[in-house]
Amino acid sequence: MISVSGKIWAEQKVNQNLVEKFKQDYGFGDFLSKLIISRNYDASEIYGIDNKQKLINIFKDDKDFQKASLILLKAINNNENICILGDYDVDGACATSLLVRYFNYINQKYFFIFLTELKMVMGLVKNYFKN
């Protein structure tokens, strides 16, 4: 895998038998077991991992989140071309890629733009949508 900066990333090889033992002993998934083994976690670090976390949407009661959700659902239902504005940082790139993958999965039309702070300050986004 190649990062945005051009660095080549490779998954560290770990003993698959050890991975299976961790999965069985602790109930962890494949990826988490590999991560724990490759980083040499000690017993206290392993027992400190809460493998039963619940995913909750902390924004579900937020009125702006609800409005945005309805706008997005309407655009999807009407098969409109959706613009994804992504921040040019790690979490922005991850969030953008998640939406891109989801939109590809549901065959939704979209395009994306990565923004830098300079572009936002200069108002290029505003001008882009005027055209």
Buried (B, 14 or more C-beta within 10 A) or exposed (E): EEEEEEEEEEEEEBEEEEBEEBBEEBEBEEEBBBBBBEEEBEEEEEEEEEEEEEEEEEEEEEEEEEEEBEEBEEBBEEEEEBEBEBBBBEEBBEBBEEBBEEBEEEEBEBEBBBBEEEBEEEEBEEEEEEE
